[in-house]
């Protein structure tokens, strides 16, 4: 399956027409609690990841949140 991830075209042999957003995140080894995802211009809620199928040619934007910040003084 070919997808455009954050503007870059990528091929995923592990994914098929029955794959979901959750499957994509697993292949990318991303933790769901630190990710926001948009598919074809629409935000996909975390609750819908397991039922939202991805299709060949989909455009996916993934934002990965990183912890950190200013320490206490």
CNS distance restraints for C-alpha pairs under 8 A (distance, minus, plus):
assign (resid   1 and name CA) (resid  11 and name CA) 5.60 0.50 0.50
assign (resid   1 and name CA) (resid  12 and name CA) 5.14 0.50 0.50
assign (resid   1 and name CA) (resid  13 and name CA) 6.14 0.50 0.50
assign (resid   1 and name CA) (resid  15 and name CA) 6.04 0.50 0.50
assign (resid   1 and name CA) (resid  16 and name CA) 6.37 0.50 0.50
assign (resid   1 and name CA) (resid  17 and name CA) 7.98 0.50 0.50
assign (resid   1 and name CA) (resid  55 and name CA) 7.50 0.50 0.50
assign (resid   1 and name CA) (resid  56 and name CA) 5.21 0.50 0.50
assign (resid   1 and name CA) (resid  57 and name CA) 7.71 0.50 0.50
assign (resid   2 and name CA) (resid   9 and name CA) 6.89 0.50 0.50
assign (resid   2 and name CA) (resid  10 and name CA) 5.66 0.50 0.50
assign (resid   2 and name CA) (resid  11 and name CA) 4.39 0.50 0.50
assign (resid   2 and name CA) (resid  12 and name CA) 6.23 0.50 0.50
assign (resid   2 and name CA) (resid  56 and name CA) 5.25 0.50 0.50
assign (resid   2 and name CA) (resid  57 and name CA) 5.58 0.50 0.50
assign (resid   2 and name CA) (resid  58 and name CA) 7.75 0.50 0.50
assign (resid   3 and name CA) (resid   9 and name CA) 5.76 0.50 0.50
assign (resid   3 and name CA) (resid  10 and name CA) 5.47 0.50 0.50
assign (resid   3 and name CA) (resid  11 and name CA) 6.35 0.50 0.50
assign (resid   3 and name CA) (resid  12 and name CA) 7.70 0.50 0.50
assign (resid   3 and name CA) (resid  55 and name CA) 7.86 0.50 0.50
assign (resid   3 and name CA) (resid  56 and name CA) 6.07 0.50 0.50
assign (resid   3 and name CA) (resid  57 and name CA) 4.94 0.50 0.50
assign (resid   3 and name CA) (resid  58 and name CA) 5.26 0.50 0.50
assign (resid   3 and name CA) (resid  59 and name CA) 6.08 0.50 0.50
assign (resid   3 and name CA) (resid  60 and name CA) 7.24 0.50 0.50
assign (resid   4 and name CA) (resid   8 and name CA) 5.17 0.50 0.50
assign (resid   4 and name CA) (resid   9 and name CA) 4.21 0.50 0.50
assign (resid   4 and name CA) (resid  10 and name CA) 6.00 0.50 0.50
assign (resid   4 and name CA) (resid  57 and name CA) 6.73 0.50 0.50
assign (resid   4 and name CA) (resid  58 and name CA) 6.29 0.50 0.50
assign (resid   4 and name CA) (resid  59 and name CA) 4.68 0.50 0.50
assign (resid   4 and name CA) (resid  60 and name CA) 5.98 0.50 0.50
assign (resid   5 and name CA) (resid   9 and name CA) 6.26 0.50 0.50
assign (resid   5 and name CA) (resid  10 and name CA) 6.84 0.50 0.50
assign (resid   5 and name CA) (resid  59 and name CA) 6.22 0.50 0.50
assign (resid   5 and name CA) (resid  60 and name CA) 4.94 0.50 0.50
assign (resid   5 and name CA) (resid  61 and name CA) 5.83 0.50 0.50
assign (resid   5 and name CA) (resid  62 and name CA) 7.29 0.50 0.50
assign (resid   6 and name CA) (resid  59 and name CA) 7.72 0.50 0.50
assign (resid   6 and name CA) (resid  60 and name CA) 6.22 0.50 0.50
assign (resid   6 and name CA) (resid  61 and name CA) 4.71 0.50 0.50
assign (resid   6 and name CA) (resid  62 and name CA) 6.42 0.50 0.50
assign (resid   7 and name CA) (resid  59 and name CA) 7.70 0.50 0.50
assign (resid   7 and name CA) (resid  61 and name CA) 7.65 0.50 0.50
assign (resid  14 and name CA) (resid  27 and name CA) 7.47 0.50 0.50
assign (resid  15 and name CA) (resid  19 and name CA) 5.72 0.50 0.50
assign (resid  15 and name CA) (resid  23 and name CA) 7.51 0.50 0.50
assign (resid  15 and name CA) (resid  24 and name CA) 7.32 0.50 0.50
assign (resid  17 and name CA) (resid  53 and name CA) 7.54 0.50 0.50
assign (resid  17 and name CA) (resid  54 and name CA) 7.04 0.50 0.50
assign (resid  17 and name CA) (resid  55 and name CA) 6.04 0.50 0.50
assign (resid  17 and name CA) (resid  56 and name CA) 7.58 0.50 0.50
assign (resid  18 and name CA) (resid  53 and name CA) 6.40 0.50 0.50
assign (resid  18 and name CA) (resid  54 and name CA) 7.63 0.50 0.50
assign (resid  19 and name CA) (resid  23 and name CA) 5.84 0.50 0.50
assign (resid  19 and name CA) (resid  24 and name CA) 7.32 0.50 0.50
assign (resid  19 and name CA) (resid  53 and name CA) 5.62 0.50 0.50
assign (resid  19 and name CA) (resid  54 and name CA) 6.05 0.50 0.50
assign (resid  20 and name CA) (resid  24 and name CA) 6.47 0.50 0.50
assign (resid  20 and name CA) (resid  49 and name CA) 6.62 0.50 0.50
assign (resid  20 and name CA) (resid  50 and name CA) 5.88 0.50 0.50
assign (resid  20 and name CA) (resid  51 and name CA) 6.24 0.50 0.50
assign (resid  20 and name CA) (resid  52 and name CA) 5.29 0.50 0.50
assign (resid  20 and name CA) (resid  53 and name CA) 4.07 0.50 0.50
assign (resid  20 and name CA) (resid  54 and name CA) 5.43 0.50 0.50
assign (resid  21 and name CA) (resid  25 and name CA) 6.31 0.50 0.50
assign (resid  21 and name CA) (resid  49 and name CA) 4.96 0.50 0.50
assign (resid  21 and name CA) (resid  50 and name CA) 6.36 0.50 0.50
assign (resid  21 and name CA) (resid  51 and name CA) 7.69 0.50 0.50
assign (resid  21 and name CA) (resid  52 and name CA) 5.88 0.50 0.50
assign (resid  21 and name CA) (resid  53 and name CA) 6.21 0.50 0.50
assign (resid  21 and name CA) (resid  54 and name CA) 6.27 0.50 0.50
assign (resid  22 and name CA) (resid  26 and name CA) 6.23 0.50 0.50
assign (resid  22 and name CA) (resid  49 and name CA) 5.25 0.50 0.50
assign (resid  22 and name CA) (resid  50 and name CA) 5.29 0.50 0.50
assign (resid  23 and name CA) (resid  27 and name CA) 6.29 0.50 0.50
assign (resid  23 and name CA) (resid  50 and name CA) 7.83 0.50 0.50
assign (resid  24 and name CA) (resid  28 and name CA) 6.23 0.50 0.50
assign (resid  25 and name CA) (resid  29 and name CA) 5.95 0.50 0.50
assign (resid  25 and name CA) (resid  30 and name CA) 5.32 0.50 0.50
assign (resid  25 and name CA) (resid  31 and name CA) 7.36 0.50 0.50
assign (resid  25 and name CA) (resid  32 and name CA) 7.34 0.50 0.50
assign (resid  26 and name CA) (resid  30 and name CA) 6.22 0.50 0.50
assign (resid  26 and name CA) (resid  31 and name CA) 7.85 0.50 0.50
assign (resid  30 and name CA) (resid  34 and name CA) 7.87 0.50 0.50
assign (resid  30 and name CA) (resid  35 and name CA) 7.45 0.50 0.50
assign (resid  31 and name CA) (resid  35 and name CA) 6.84 0.50 0.50
assign (resid  32 and name CA) (resid  46 and name CA) 7.73 0.50 0.50
assign (resid  34 and name CA) (resid  64 and name CA) 5.72 0.50 0.50
assign (resid  34 and name CA) (resid  65 and name CA) 5.11 0.50 0.50
assign (resid  34 and name CA) (resid  66 and name CA) 7.33 0.50 0.50
assign (resid  35 and name CA) (resid  62 and name CA) 6.73 0.50 0.50
assign (resid  35 and name CA) (resid  63 and name CA) 5.58 0.50 0.50
assign (resid  35 and name CA) (resid  64 and name CA) 4.63 0.50 0.50
assign (resid  35 and name CA) (resid  65 and name CA) 6.11 0.50 0.50
assign (resid  36 and name CA) (resid  43 and name CA) 7.89 0.50 0.50
assign (resid  36 and name CA) (resid  44 and name CA) 7.93 0.50 0.50
assign (resid  36 and name CA) (resid  46 and name CA) 7.81 0.50 0.50
assign (resid  36 and name CA) (resid  62 and name CA) 5.87 0.50 0.50
assign (resid  36 and name CA) (resid  63 and name CA) 5.19 0.50 0.50
assign (resid  36 and name CA) (resid  64 and name CA) 6.70 0.50 0.50
assign (resid  37 and name CA) (resid  43 and name CA) 5.97 0.50 0.50
assign (resid  37 and name CA) (resid  44 and name CA) 5.88 0.50 0.50
assign (resid  37 and name CA) (resid  45 and name CA) 7.73 0.50 0.50
assign (resid  37 and name CA) (resid  60 and name CA) 7.03 0.50 0.50
assign (resid  37 and name CA) (resid  61 and name CA) 5.77 0.50 0.50
assign (resid  37 and name CA) (resid  62 and name CA) 4.68 0.50 0.50
assign (resid  37 and name CA) (resid  63 and name CA) 6.43 0.50 0.50
assign (resid  38 and name CA) (resid  42 and name CA) 5.20 0.50 0.50
assign (resid  38 and name CA) (resid  43 and name CA) 4.13 0.50 0.50
assign (resid  38 and name CA) (resid  44 and name CA) 5.61 0.50 0.50
assign (resid  38 and name CA) (resid  60 and name CA) 5.62 0.50 0.50
assign (resid  38 and name CA) (resid  61 and name CA) 5.07 0.50 0.50
assign (resid  38 and name CA) (resid  62 and name CA) 6.53 0.50 0.50
assign (resid  39 and name CA) (resid  43 and name CA) 6.30 0.50 0.50
assign (resid  39 and name CA) (resid  44 and name CA) 6.65 0.50 0.50
assign (resid  39 and name CA) (resid  58 and name CA) 6.84 0.50 0.50
assign (resid  39 and name CA) (resid  59 and name CA) 5.81 0.50 0.50
assign (resid  39 and name CA) (resid  60 and name CA) 4.60 0.50 0.50
assign (resid  39 and name CA) (resid  61 and name CA) 6.57 0.50 0.50
assign (resid  40 and name CA) (resid  58 and name CA) 6.09 0.50 0.50
assign (resid  40 and name CA) (resid  59 and name CA) 4.99 0.50 0.50
assign (resid  40 and name CA) (resid  60 and name CA) 6.24 0.50 0.50
assign (resid  41 and name CA) (resid  59 and name CA) 7.67 0.50 0.50
assign (resid  41 and name CA) (resid  60 and name CA) 7.95 0.50 0.50
assign (resid  44 and name CA) (resid  48 and name CA) 6.48 0.50 0.50
assign (resid  44 and name CA) (resid  49 and name CA) 6.79 0.50 0.50
assign (resid  44 and name CA) (resid  52 and name CA) 7.90 0.50 0.50
assign (resid  45 and name CA) (resid  49 and name CA) 6.70 0.50 0.50
assign (resid  48 and name CA) (resid  52 and name CA) 5.87 0.50 0.50
assign (resid  54 and name CA) (resid  58 and name CA) 6.66 0.50 0.50
